Amino acid sequence: MIKLNDKTLAGSLKKDGLRRMYFVAGNDEYLIDSCIQRIVRTALGPDADGLIRMDAAKTPDDEIEQPFYTYSFSTQPRAILFDGCEPGTMNKARTALFAELLADIPDDLTVIFKQFSDGGRFSVSKKTEAFVALCPQGVLVEAAAKKGYELENYIAGLIKKQGCTAKDEVSKRIAELCGDDLMLINGEVAKLAAFADYGEITAAQVDTLCVRTAEAGVYDMISQIERKDLRGALRTLENMLDDQTAPLMITAALNTAFINYYRARLVRDKRLPQKSMFELFDYKANDRKVGIAYERCVRFSAAQLEKCIQLLCELDYKLKSSAVDERILLEQYVAQLAMTAGKTA
């Protein structure tokens, strides 16, 4: 069994050629689909004509067997994609069927399995590895979500592919605004490249053009509150509401951010390092929010942060139980946050 990832797959296809079976697994569906698309195009050509799609768990046995036992009189290559493949929960009969079929795959057929894990930290299970090993030419491709510096390097690579240049701060800012949503990031980089006429992309262009996630807008708002820029914070809030971001989502993101700041402040007050955040609280590895909170929490006292969390709990309750206009409520509480958190810590 050969193990690859989303970065080494392209090189393997180019250097070693196509193998009979690929199992693409990860927790980032965009990255998984990108890897599958690369394999399919290598197998069938740019148009990917002739791809057969089946559900690994629900498709009847006879339909699964058909592509493996059908003899092709043409020279046209074939490929089959099995979605929703979960070796850990697959019954014995289905596992035995795949074991028989994968032991001798026709030369004109490429078999691809897709496994998407919707969760936090990703790792390939032993059962998945054992399933891939059923095929003598099996390849396991890991497509795990990118975090931290890896995400910034990924963005820098996208900028370079567009024929553009940019300072390191640009990749970092795009990551802050778009989070780890690779589909959104790819679209935003393409948009920025076109706007910059495929020259240099600047941080100012990113701030002007990039779509903000709720989390990114909230961190911008908190920075403006800390600088006592209430007008700027209200403008950011207005932009988020105009982008159809739900008031409850904004409130939840604000509350999460202030809780992260509060935890980081307590850790700092105990003179503990940043890695203690991961040991004491349930954060995913390389979670960018931890670094942001640990770096910026010193701008506020623990008492200020505690009061902000109380205000946000009140706001959440009123949004869910009051008939008052949601925009007005949000504006009032952002102003109260600014009064509380904008004081000298």
N, C-alpha and C positions, 0 to 999 in steps of 0.2 A: 504494500500500500504506500502510495506517495502522498505526502502532506504538503499543501500549498496554502497561500492566503491570497487576498484580493490583489496584492502588489506583485506577487511572483507568478500568478496565473498566466498573465500575458506573455511573459518571457518563456514559460514552459511550453505554451502552445506554439510559439514561434520556433523555439529551438528543438523541442522534443516531438512536436507534432501532436495530433489528436489521439487520445486514448479512448477506450471503449466505454468507460463509466466514470461519471463525476458525481460526487455527493457534496452539494454546496450548503453549508450550515452557518448560521450566525444570528445576531440579534439586531441587525440593521437591514430591513427589507430592501431598501434602495440599493445597498451594496450587494446583497445577494442577487437581486435581479440584474444588476450590471454584470456580475460575474457570469450568470447564466446566459445573458445576451451575448457575451463575448464567446462563450463556448458554442452556442447555437450558430452564430455567424461563421465561426471557424468550420463547423461541421456542414452547414447548408449554404453558406454564401451570405452576402450582405442582406438579401431580402428575407432570409430565414424561411423560405417556402418549404412546406412539408413537415413542420414541427407538429408532433402528436402530443396532446396534453391529456393526462389522466390524474385521478386522485389516488394516491398510494394506498389509502385505507378503504375507500368506498367503491372503487371500480371492480366489477366482477372479475373472477379469475380468467374466464375465457377471453375477455377483452384485453386483459393484461398480456396473456400468452400470445395473442395474434401477431403483434409486430415481431416477436422473437422467432416465430415459426413460419412467417410469411416469406416466401422466396421472391426476391425482386428481379425481374427480367431486364430492368433498365440499369443504367449506371448511376442513377440519381441517389445520392446518399440520403439517409433517413436519421431522424433524431426523435426521441421521446422524452418528455418531461413529466416526472411524477411529483406532484405537489403534495404538501402536507405529510411528508414522510417522517414518522416518529418511531424509530427502531425500539425505543424503550417501552412503548405501549402496543407495538404490533403483535398480533396473535401468532401462535406457533405455525398455523397453517399458511398464513400469508408470508411469514418469514421463510418457511420451507420452499414456497413457490418461487420467491425471489432468489433464493440460494440456487435452485435448479436453473433458473433462467440466466442469472448473472455468471454462472460457471462457463457458459459458452455463448457469448453474444455474437450475432452475425457481423461480418466484417463491414457491412454497409450501414450498421446501426450504432448511433451514439446514445447512451442512456444517461439521463441526468435526474438526480433526486434533489428536491428542495426541502430544507428544514429551517423554519423560522421560529426562533425562540423570543417571545415577547416578554422581556424582563430586563434585569440589571446586568450584572456581571455574567459573561458568557464563557463557557468551556465545553468542549466536546466530550460527550459521555463515552464510557467504555463500550456500551452497547452499540453506539453509533460507529465507533471504530471497528467493532467486530462485524457490523453489517457491511461496511465498505470493503473489508477484507474478504467478503464472499466472492468478490470479482478479482481475478488475477491481475487485471489492469485497472483496478479501482484507484481513484484519486479523491482525496478528501480536501476540500477547499473551505477554509475558515474565512468568514466575512463578518468579523466582529465590529461593533460600533467604535468609532474613533473618538478619543478623548484627549484633552490637554494638548501637549506639544505635538502629538501625532496628528490631531485634528488641524492644528495650525500648519503643519508641514503639508498635509493633504491639500489645504486651501492654497498654499504657496505653489504647489504643483499644478493645480487647476489654473491659476493665474498665468503661470509660465506656458501651459498648453495653449492658452488663448493668445499667446504672443505678446503678453503684457509684462511690465515690470511693476514692482511695488515694494515698499519698505516693510519690514517685519511687523510693524504696528498695524498695517492694513489687514494681514491675515488674522491677527489677534482680534481686531475690532469686528471683522466679519464673523468670527467664531462667537464673540460676545453677543452679537445681535441675532444670529441665526441659530445658536445652540449647536446641537450635533445632528440636525436634520440635513442629511447629505443631499436630498433632492432639492430642498430650498437653497442650500449653499451653491450647488451647481448652477441653478437658475440665476441666482443673484450675481455670481461671478461672470456669467455670460453677459448679463445686462450691464454690469460695470465695465466690462471690456469694450462693449459696443459704445457706451457713453464716452469712454476715454479714447475712442478712436484707435483702440489696440496699441495704446502707448502706455504711459504710467498711470496706474490707479492710485488715487490719494485717499487718505483717511477722511478728508472732507467730503469726497464723492460718496464714500461708503455711508457716512452719516446722513447724507442727503437722499440717497437712492435706496438703500437697503431696507428690506422689510424687517421689522423688529418682531421677535417673539414676545409674548407677554412678560417673560422673565427678563429679557434684555431691556424692555421699556421700563420695568420696575427698577432695575439697577440704575438706569439713567435718572429716574425720578428721585431715588434715594441720594444720589450724588448731588443733584440740584438742591435737594432739601438741606443736605449737609453744608452746602455753600450759601445757604440762606437765599437761594434763588427760587422763591415761591412762584414767580411768574413763569419761569422755565419749567418747573415741576407741573404746573397746571397746563402748560402748553403740551408737554409730553403726555399727560393724562388725556387731553382733548384729542391728540393724534391717535392714541390707542383706542379710544371710543369711536372715533371716526373710521378706524380700520375694522370696526365691528368686533373688537375684543370685549367679551362679556364682562360686566361690572364685577360679578362674583369671581371670575377668573383673575381679574386685576387684584381684587382684594386678597384672594388666596395666594397669589404670587408675592404680593407685598408682605403678607404674614409670614410666608416661608422664608423670605429673604431676611426679615428682621429676627426671626427665630435663629437662623444661621448666624447672623451677626451676634446675637445674644450668647449663643453657645461659644462662638469664637472668643468673645470678650471674656467669658468666664475662664476659658482655657488660657488665654493670655494673662489674666490676672493671677493665675496659678503658676505663671512662668513656664508653661508647658509648650513644646514645639507643635507645629502645624499637624504633624502626623498623628498627634494625640486625638485630633478631631475624628479620624477614621477609627481609632481604637475605642473611643468613648461613645460614639454615635453611629447610627446605621447609614453611613454614606457609601456610595459605590466607589470603587477604586478610580483614582484620577478625576473625581468629580470637580469640575471647575468652580462650582459654588463654594467649595471649602476654601480654596485659595483666595477667592474674592473676599469672602467674609473675614478670613484671618488677617488679610492685608488692610481692609477698610474699617474693621470694627473699632480700631483705636480712636476713630474720630468721634465716637459716642461713649458715654458712660453706661454701665450696666443698668443703672436706674432709668436713664433715658430710653434704652432699648426695651426695658420691661414695660414702661408706660406706653410706648408705641404699639407693642403687642396687645396690650389691653384695649387701646383705641381701635385697633383693627378687629378685635373680637366684637366690640360694640358695633362697628360698621357692618360686619358680616351678619349680625343678628338683625339690624335694622333693614338691610337689603332684603332679607328673607321674610320679614314680618311687617314692614312699613309700606304705606302707599305713597310715600314721598318720592319725588322724581329721583331716579338712581344717579343721574349725572350730578344733580345738586348735592346729594348725599356724599358722593365721592369727592367732589370739590371741597366741601366743608371739612371732611376728615383729612384730606391731604393738607389743607391749611393748618389743621390742628397738629398733624405730624410735623409739619415744618416748624411750628411754634415749640413743639416738644424737643425734636431732634436737632433743630437749628441752633439751640443754645450752646454756649461753650461748654464742652464736656469737662 
